[in-house]
C-alpha cells in the first residue's frame, strides 16, 4: 500500500490589510521527508496519518506541507501563492508515481484571490495527478468554511471536534484508518454536506461549552449508529469574507447515502435551533477589567482576559483600561509594534528605563497608541517548547521582544511580530512566572483554555474592536450569502 500525504493550510483573515504572499508561506513550508520528521511525536493530523500508516506497513510518500511562517494574520492569498502550492501538490503527486491513496491536511478557512473554493480546488488539482479511482481524503480545522463542492471533490472529509484543538492527531488517525479500509476494499465512503446558514464569532465556538457542546454530543451519538463512520461539524470562520462563510456539516458513511443524508439533516436542524446562542453579549474592555479586578479582590487569581478580536497584536484597548483603572500584578504578553521593538533593540539594554509609545498603529480597530514608562527586564528572541495540550512538544522561535516592567508588577511585552502565551512557556521565556500575576491578558479566543483552564480561576471573554470581533456587526461583508445568520442582508435589513 502506497499512500501520499500533503498539506496546504491557511486561516485567512480578509479583514487584515496585508495580502498573503509566497514569501510569507515559504518560511513555514516543509517538503519531502522533513514532513515526517517535523510531525513525528507532535499531536498533528500528519502524526495521526503516520501512526496508522506505519502500523499498516504502508509506504508513505510525503510531498509538500505549505503553511505560513510565524507572525500575525494576513489577508487574501495572492494568485501566485495559491497556484504555487496547489500546483506543487499536483506536480509532486505526478512525480511520485502511482499511489493507492492521498491524505491532504488542509484547513478550510483559506481565502484565495483566484479560487472561490480553495480547498475543493486543491483536491481537484490532486485528482488531476492521481485520477478518478484513487481515494483522496481530507482533514480540516473546525473553523472551515466549506460546502458540497468539497464533498464532491474528495472521497471523505474529517473535521476536528475540539476547540481548543486537542484532537488533531485523533482526526488524522480516523482519516488514515478510513483510507486503509478503503484501499483494502473493506469500506466505500459516501460523504454528504449540509450548510445551516449560521455565521459565528470564534469566541463562541468552544467545544466544551453550549452551543457547540450540544452539537458535538449529537455528532458522537450519530457515530454510534452502525454505518456512520464520522459526523463532523465545522462552526466556520467569520473573518474570511467568502461565499461559503459559516457552519458546515459533513457526514461519512459506508456507502449509505440515505443514512448520511438523515444524519446531516438532523445535525443541520439542531444547529439552526441553537443559532441565537452564538450571539450572547460579552463585556467590553472597561467592564472586563472591572470584573477581573473584582475577582482578584475576592481571592480568585489568576484571572485570564481573552482579548480575542486582535489579529495583529497591536490593539491597546485592554492596556488602556488596565492603566486607567489602576490594576496591578498583570501582564499583556504581546503588543505588536515592530518599530518600537527595533527602537528598544538599538537604544536600550536590560535594566534601562525607557519611555515608548506602543500599539494602535495598524487600523481603525486598533485603538490609539499608549505611552508607557518602565524598566526593560528582558530583551531577546525567545526559543522554547510548548508545554500545554495544544501542540505539546513543538518548538517556537520568536522574533525580537522586550518585556517592560511599569512598576507594581505590571508588564507589557513589546514584540516585533505577533506572539502568544497560550501556555506558561510564553511567559517563562521572557522571565515571568504566572504564579506571581493576578491578571493575564491574552490575545486569543479559545485555544489558551487547553492550558490556562487548569490554573486560572476565571476566564473572561470580551467583546472589543478588532479584525476578529465577537460582535460581527462591526465588520462589513461583501460576499456573505443573503440569508447567512446573523450577518446576511436578510437579517441586517430587518
N, C-alpha and C positions, 0 to 999 in steps of 0.2 A: 504494500500500500504506500503510495507516494502522495503526500499532502503538502501543498504550498501554503505559506502564510504571508500576509502582507497587511499594511495599515496605512491609512491617510485620515488624519483626525484633526478637527478644529471645532471649538465652540466660539463662533464669530459674533462679536457684539457690533452690530451695524450702527449703533448709536455712538460709537467711538469715531474719531476723525481720521485716524491713520490707516491707510489701506494695508492689507497683508501681502507681503512680497515674498519672492523666492528667498531672499536673504534672511528674512525672519524665520522661514521654515528650515533652511539648511542647518542652522545651529542646533536644531532639535531632531534632525533626521538621521536614522541609522540604516545600514544596509547589510544584507547577507548574514554571515554568521554572527555579526555583532548583535543582531536582533535577539538571537537565542541567548547569547552571553549576558546581555544587559537586562533581560527579563527574568532569567532563571533565579528562583528564590524570592522574587518580588511579587506581591499579590496582584498581578495584572491579567488581562484577558489572555495575553500571549503565554504567560506561565501556565495558565489553565490548559491552553492548547497543548503545551509541551508535556504536561503531566499525563494526559490521556494518550497522546500520540506515541510517546516514548514507551508507555506501558504496553501499547499495542504492537510495538516493534515497527512502527511506520517510519518511512524515510521522510524527514522534514525538510522542505525546500523553502528557506527564507528569502524573500525578495527585497522589499523595502518597507520601512515603517516611518512615515513622514508626519511630523508634528512640529509646532512652533517651539522655539527655544525659550529660555526664561524671559520674564518681563510681563507687563500688563496685557490687557486685552487689545485687540485691534479689529478693524472693520473688514469690509468685503475683500475676499481673495481676488487679486488681480488675475486676468485670464492666463497670463504666463505662469503664475503659480499653480493654479488648478491644473492646467494642461501638463505641466512638467511632471507632477507626481501621479496623476491619473494615467498618463501615458507610460510612466516608468513602471507602474504596476503591470499594465498590459504588455509592454515590451519585455519586462523581466519574466513574465509567465511564458511568453513565446520562446524566449531563450532557454528557459529551464527544461523544455521538452515536455513530453506527456506527463500529466499528473492525474490522480484519481479524484482530487477534490481541492477546493480553495477555501481557506478561512480568512476572512477580512475583519480586522479590528478597526472599526470606524467610530464615529462619534454620533452624528445625526443632527448636529446644530451648525454645520458648516454653511456659510453663505458665500457663494462664488458669483462674481460679476457675469460670468458667461455660462453658468449652469443653473437652471431653475431648481432642479432637484439633484444636488451634487452627489449624494451617496448612491442614489439609483444609477447615476451616470458612471460612477466609479465601478459599480458592479457590471454595468454593460461593457465598459472597457475591458474588464477582466474576462467577460464572456467572449469578447472578440478573440481573445487569445486561446481559450480552452475549449470553446464550442458549447453547443446547447446541452450536451448529455453529461457534462462534468458538473457535479453539485458545487454550488457556491453558497456559503453560509456566512452570516454577518452577525457580529456583536456590536451593540450600541450602548452608549450612555443613556440614562433616563431623561436627559434634557433634550433628547432628539426631537426634531420637527420633521415628521415623515408622513407619507401617505401610501396608498395602494400601489403606486409605481414601484416602490422598493420591494413590496411583497411579490410583485410580478417579475422583477428582475432577479431576485435572489431565491434560492430554494427554501431557505429558512432564516428567520430573524429572531435574535435573542437579545433581551434588554435587561439592564440592571434592575434590581428590585430594592436597592438600599441607597438612601441619601441621608448621611454621608455614605459614599460609595465604598463599601467594605466587601462586596461580593463579586468584584471584577473577575477574580480567579475562578470562582464558582460558576459564573456565567460562561467564561471561556471553556471550562470543562464540559458544561452542558452542551455547548455548541459542538465541541470536538467529539463528544460521545455520540451525538446525533450524526455527525459526519461519518464516523466509523461504522455505525449501524447502517447508514445509507449506502456506503460503498460496498458493504458486505451483502447488500440486498435484503437486509432484515427490516428496513424501515423505508417508507416512501413519504417524505414530508409534504404536507399541504399547509400553506400559510395564507391567512386572511388578515385584512387590516380594517379597522374602523377609526373614524375621527369624530369624537363627540362634539367638537367645536368649542373647546374651553381653552383659554389662554390664562396662565397664572404666573405670578412672580415666583422666582426660585425659593424665596424665603418661606413660602407656604407649602413647600413640597417635601418636607422631611418625612421619611418613610415610616417612622415610628409614631407619628402624630396624625390625628384627624386633619384632613380627609384622606390623605394618601394611604394611611394605615388600613383604612376600611377597604380601599381598592386593592391593595396588595394582599390583604387577607382573602379577598374574594378570588384573586388570581390563584392563590395556593389551594383554595377549595376546588377550583376547576382542574388544577393539575393532579388532583387525586382521582379524577374521573378517568376510567380506562379509555385510552385513545388520545387524550390530551397530553401532549409531551411538554409544552411550555405555553404559559399565558403571561404576556408581558404588557405593561402599560408605561408609556413614557409621558409624564406630565408636560414635557416640552420645554422650550426655551423662549421666553418672552422678549429677549433682547436681540433677536435676529428678525428683522422686518422682512419676512419671506412669506410666500403664498401658503406654505404648509405650516405656518406658525401654530403651535399649540399641541394639545394632547393627541396621542395616537395609541392604538391598541393593536397588538399582533398576537395571534394565536396559531400555534403549530400543532397539527395533529398527524397521526399516522394514516394518511390517505383517507381522511373522513371529512369531506367538505361540509356536510350538514352539521356535524358536531363543532367544527371550527367556527362556523357562522353563528351557531347558537351561543357558544361561549363568548365570542367577541361582542355580540349584541347585548348580552347580559351585562358585561363589563361597561359597555357604552352607556347603557341605561343607568347603571349605578353611578357612574361618574357624573352624568348630567344632573342627577338628583342631588349631588353634593356641590354643585358649581358655586353656590354663594359662599361656601366655606373657604374659598380661595381668595376672598376679598376682605377678610377681617381687618378692621382698623388697627394700626400699630402706633406706638408713641414716636413723636418726633425727637430730635436731638435734645431739646431742652427737657422734655418730660423723661426721656430715657436716663439722662444724667441725674435728674432729681430722684428717680426711682432707684438708681444704683446707689446713690449716697444714702438713701433711706435704708436700703437693705444692709449696707455696711454698718450703719449706726445700730442696727438690730443684731449685729454679730454675724451676719451672713457674708462671708468672704472666702475666696474672691468672687466678684461678680463679673460676668462676661457681658459686654455690649457688642452685639453683632451689627456693625455698620455695613450692611450688605449691598448698598447701592453703588459704592465707589468701585469702578472697574479699572481705574488708572492708578489710584493710590494717593491722589493729591487733595482729596476732599478735606476741608477744615471745619466742617460743621460740628463734629464731636469735640475737636480740640478747643474751639471757641467756648463751648458750653462748660467743659471741664474747668477751664480757666475762669470763666465768668462766675461760676457757682462755687468756686473755692475748694474743689475736690483735691484730696491729697492721696498719695500712695497709688499712683496709676501709671499705666504705660499705653502709648499708642505705638505699636511695633512698626508702623510704616506711615510716613508722609513722603510720597514720591516727589522728589524735586531734584532733577539731575544737575541743574545749575548750582543750587545751593550745596549739594553734596560735593561737587567738584571744588567749589569755593572753600569749603571746610578742609577738603583733602589737601589743597595747595597752601592754605594760610594758617592752619591750626595743627595742634598736636594734642595728645591726651593730657588732660589737666588744664588746658586753656579755657578761659571764659570767653564765650562768643555770644554775639547778638546777631541773629539772622531772621529773615522774613521768609516763611516757608508756606508751600502749598498754594492752592487757589489759582493755578495758572492755566489749567487745561481747557475748561469750557464754562458755560454758564451754570452748570450743575455743581461746580467745584467749591463754591463759596469764595470768600476773599482771602488773600494772603494774611498770615498771622505772624506778628513779630514775637520771637521768644528769646530769652536770655538764660544761659546756663553754662554748665561745665561739661566739656567733652570728656566722656568716661570710656568710650570705645570708638575706635576707628579701624576700618579694615574691610576685607571681602570675606565674609564668613563661609566656611565649608562645614557641613555637618550631616548627620544621618537622622532621618525621620524615625521617631520612636513610637508614634501613635498607630492605631489600627489601619489608618489610610496610608498606603504606600510604605509601610514599615520596612526599614532597611534601605530605602532609597537614599542616594547621596544627593545633597543640594549644594550647589556652588552659586553664590550670590555676587552681585556687583558691589560697589563700594557703599558702605553705610557708616553713619556716625550716630552714636547714642548720646543725647544731650540730657543731663540732669538739670531740671529747672529749679531744684530745691524742693523740700517737703516730699522727697521720694516720688517726684513727677518726672516721667521720662518720655521723650519723643525720639524716635529713630528716624532720621532723615536718610532716605535711600535713593541711590542712583536709578534704580528701577523697582517696580512694584515687588514687594515681598510679603510673606505671611508669617503667622505663628500659629498654624493650625495644630501644633502640639508644642510641648515645652522646649523642644530643641530650637525653635525660632526665637526664643527669649534667652536661653542659656548661652547660645552662640555669641550674644552681644553682652554677656556678663550679668544677666538678670535671673533671679530666682522667683518664680511666680508665688512662692510662699510668702514673700515679702510685700506683695501687692494686694490692694483692695479691689481695684478696677482694672480690667484688661479690655481694651477696645480693639476688636479685630475687624479688618475689612473683609468680611466673609459673611456668608448667609447660613449655611448648614454644615459644611464639611468639618468645621472645627469641633463640632459636637462629638465626633468619634473619640476624641481625646478629652476635651475640656469638660464634657458632662461627667467624667469620672472624678473631677476635682473641684469644679466650680459649684457654688451653692445656688446661683441664679444665672440664667442666660436670658438677656433681654433682647428681643428682636425689635428692630427700629424701622421707621419709615422716614428716610431723609432723601434729599435730592441726589441724583446720580445718573450714570448711564444705565444702571440696572436697578431701578427703584421698586419698592413694594407697591407703590401707587402707580399703576400703569398709565393713568390719565396724564401723567407728567410727560409722556412721550408722544411723538407724532408718528403715526404709522401710515405708510403709503401702500403697502402690499397686503395687509391683513384682509382675510375674507370678510365680506359684508356682514355675515352672521356670527363671526367669532366673538364669543362671550368673554369678557365684557368690553372689548376694545373695538369691535366692528361697528360700522355706522348704524346697524340695526339697533344697537344698544346705546350708542353715544348720542344719537339724534332724537332719542325719546323725549 
